[in-house]
Amino acid sequence: MAGAEDNAESANAGGLLAPEWRHSALVTIDVQNDFSLPGAPAEVQGTHEILPALRRLLEAYRTARLPIVHVIRLYKEDGSNVDLCRREAIERGARIVAPGSDGAELVDVIKPEPSVRLDADELLSGHFQRIGPNEWIVYKPRWGAFYRTDLELFLRERGISTLTFCGCNFPNCPRTSIYEASERDFRVVLAADAVSGVYERGLRELAGIGVQAAATKMIVAGLNAGPADKRSAEH
């Protein structure tokens, strides 16, 4: 996307909005089978195509020993925890990211280990499920990653000032989560080639609230510019 390339250098600019890579975390949004795979029941077009870039980001953050948080949805089959716009469909029998189903699982290519599976009971209880040395899953009940979750506290405890967002369907959950992060004074980077559904006007609107849009290669370069901060790596 041209906008991402045009704005890539700004991700390494100075000032209060500039990413602090040694104090950054990667946040993936809804990269689950039912949303991401071709032919899935709730496939979001373009998500499968961004998986290689997303995987490259994950590999870079794992190498840097910086936190990764996979934010996911789970729709109970009775519809009790589902957004109003989708609740009726679930109540009528649609089975999308149902707890315990293969469709709810993270896409295989982004898992730290093939054996990783969601612990639906733990996640629905609001706990963070640890799946790697610096990698966790958290359930969000609505669009935004911070809504009724402990994500902000989790990040603050680890000294995180900068969030890099990637994942599924920019107009909905990624965009909402980015605005929530901005409201909490995190420095925010959008990995524009690792998010499905990105469009030029959206990039301009994010620039207006200080979000840096960057291509994956620029983010990886920022991470590689110096050693990972020990304070983040030890948690």
C-alpha positions in Angstrom: 0.0 0.0 0.0 1.5 3.3 -1.1 0.5 5.1 2.1 2.4 2.7 4.2 5.5 3.1 2.2 5.2 6.9 2.1 4.8 7.1 5.8 7.4 4.4 6.7 10.2 6.8 7.5 8.0 8.6 10.1 8.1 5.5 12.2 11.7 6.3 13.1 11.2 10.0 13.5 11.8 11.9 16.8 9.4 13.5 19.2 6.7 12.3 21.5 5.0 10.2 18.9 8.1 8.3 17.8 8.2 4.6 18.6 10.4 3.5 21.4 11.2 0.1 20.0 13.0 -1.2 23.1 9.7 -0.6 25.1 7.3 -1.9 22.5 4.8 -4.7 22.2 3.2 -6.4 19.2 -0.6 -6.7 19.3 -2.3 -9.0 16.9 -6.0 -8.7 16.4 -8.4 -11.6 15.7 -6.0 -13.7 13.6 -8.2 -16.8 14.1 -9.2 -19.5 11.6 -12.8 -18.5 11.2 -11.9 -15.0 10.2 -8.6 -15.6 8.4 -8.7 -18.7 6.2 -10.1 -18.9 2.7 -13.7 -20.3 2.8 -14.0 -19.9 6.6 -17.5 -19.1 7.8 -16.7 -15.5 8.7 -13.7 -14.9 6.3 -12.5 -11.4 6.2 -11.1 -10.8 2.7 -7.4 -10.0 2.5 -6.5 -11.5 5.9 -4.9 -14.7 4.5 -2.8 -12.5 2.2 -1.3 -10.5 5.0 -0.2 -13.5 7.0 3.4 -13.6 5.6 4.1 -10.0 6.7 2.4 -10.7 10.1 4.5 -13.8 10.6 7.7 -11.7 9.9 6.7 -9.3 12.6 6.1 -12.0 15.0 9.5 -13.6 14.3 11.2 -10.2 14.8 9.4 -9.6 18.1 10.2 -13.1 19.3 13.9 -12.7 18.4 13.9 -9.3 20.2 12.3 -11.0 23.3 9.6 -8.3 23.4 6.0 -8.9 24.4 3.4 -10.2 22.0 -0.3 -10.2 22.8 -2.8 -12.0 20.6 -6.2 -10.4 21.1 -9.1 -12.7 20.2 -12.8 -13.1 20.1 -14.9 -16.0 21.4 -18.7 -16.2 20.6 -20.6 -18.4 23.0 -23.1 -20.5 21.2 -26.1 -19.0 23.1 -25.0 -15.5 21.9 -24.8 -14.1 25.4 -21.4 -12.4 24.9 -21.8 -11.4 21.2 -22.1 -7.9 19.8 -25.7 -6.9 19.0 -25.0 -6.8 15.3 -24.1 -10.5 15.2 -26.0 -11.9 18.2 -29.1 -12.9 16.2 -27.0 -14.9 13.7 -25.3 -16.8 16.5 -28.6 -17.4 18.3 -30.0 -18.9 15.1 -27.1 -21.4 14.9 -24.2 -19.7 13.2 -21.0 -21.1 14.6 -18.2 -18.6 14.6 -15.1 -18.6 16.8 -17.1 -20.8 19.2 -15.2 -21.7 22.4 -13.3 -25.0 22.0 -13.8 -25.1 18.2 -11.0 -25.3 15.6 -12.4 -22.1 14.1 -11.6 -20.1 17.2 -7.9 -21.1 17.2 -5.1 -18.9 16.1 -4.0 -19.5 12.6 -1.3 -22.1 12.6 1.4 -19.9 10.9 1.3 -17.4 13.7 1.6 -19.8 16.7 4.9 -20.0 18.5 4.4 -23.8 18.6 2.0 -26.0 16.6 0.5 -27.5 19.8 -0.8 -24.2 21.1 -4.6 -24.2 21.7 -6.8 -21.6 23.4 -7.9 -22.3 26.9 -11.4 -20.9 26.5 -12.4 -21.1 30.2 -9.3 -19.2 31.3 -9.7 -16.6 28.6 -13.4 -16.0 29.1 -12.6 -15.4 32.8 -10.4 -12.5 31.8 -7.1 -14.1 32.4 -4.1 -13.9 30.0 -3.1 -17.3 28.6 0.7 -17.6 28.3 1.8 -19.4 25.2 5.5 -18.5 25.0 8.3 -16.9 27.0 7.0 -13.4 26.1 3.7 -14.2 24.4 0.1 -14.3 25.6 -3.5 -14.5 24.4 -6.3 -12.4 25.8 -10.0 -12.4 25.0 -11.9 -9.1 24.3 -15.7 -9.0 24.5 -16.1 -6.3 21.9 -14.3 -4.4 19.1 -11.6 -2.7 21.2 -8.7 -4.6 22.8 -8.9 -2.5 26.0 -12.6 -2.7 26.6 -13.3 -4.7 29.8 -9.8 -6.2 29.7 -6.7 -5.8 31.8 -4.5 -5.0 28.8 -3.4 -1.5 29.8 -2.3 -2.7 33.3 -0.6 -5.7 31.7 1.4 -3.4 29.4 2.2 -0.8 32.0 3.6 -3.4 34.3 6.1 -4.4 31.6 7.2 -0.9 30.9 5.6 -0.7 27.5 5.2 2.7 25.9 4.8 1.7 22.2 2.3 -0.6 20.6 2.5 -2.1 17.1 -0.8 -3.3 15.7 -1.5 -5.9 13.1 -4.2 -8.4 12.2 -7.7 -8.8 10.9 -10.1 -6.2 9.5 -8.8 -2.7 10.1 -12.2 -0.9 10.0 -13.5 -2.7 13.0 -11.3 -4.2 15.8 -7.8 -2.9 14.9 -9.0 0.7 14.4 -11.1 0.7 17.6 -8.1 -0.8 19.5 -5.8 1.8 18.1 -8.0 4.7 19.2 -8.2 3.2 22.6 -4.4 2.9 22.8 -4.1 6.5 21.7 -6.5 7.6 24.4 -4.2 6.0 26.9 -1.1 7.8 25.6 0.6 4.9 24.1 2.8 5.6 21.1 1.1 3.7 18.3 2.4 2.1 15.1 0.2 0.4 12.5 1.9 -2.3 10.4 -0.1 -1.3 7.4 0.9 -4.2 5.2 0.1 -6.7 8.0 -3.5 -5.6 8.6 -6.4 -6.6 6.3 -8.9 -3.9 5.2 -6.5 -0.9 5.3 -7.5 2.0 3.1 -6.0 5.4 2.4 -8.5 7.6 4.2 -8.1 5.5 7.3 -4.3 6.0 7.2 -4.9 9.8 6.9 -7.3 9.7 9.8 -4.8 7.8 12.0 -2.1 10.2 11.1 -4.3 13.0 12.5 -4.2 11.4 15.9 -0.5 10.7 15.8 -0.4 7.1 14.7 2.6 6.1 12.7 1.9 3.9 9.6 4.8 1.8 8.5 5.7 -1.2 6.4 6.8 -4.4 8.1 10.3 -4.0 6.8 10.6 -0.6 8.5 9.3 -2.0 11.8 11.8 -4.9 11.7 14.6 -2.4 11.0 13.6 -0.4 14.0 13.6 -3.5 16.2 17.0 -4.5 14.8 18.5 -1.1 15.5 19.4 -2.0 19.1 19.2 -4.8 21.7 15.9 -5.6 23.4 15.3 -3.9 26.7 16.0 -6.3 29.6 13.1 -4.9 31.6 10.6 -6.0 29.0 12.3 -9.3 28.3 12.3 -10.4 31.9 8.5 -10.4 32.4 
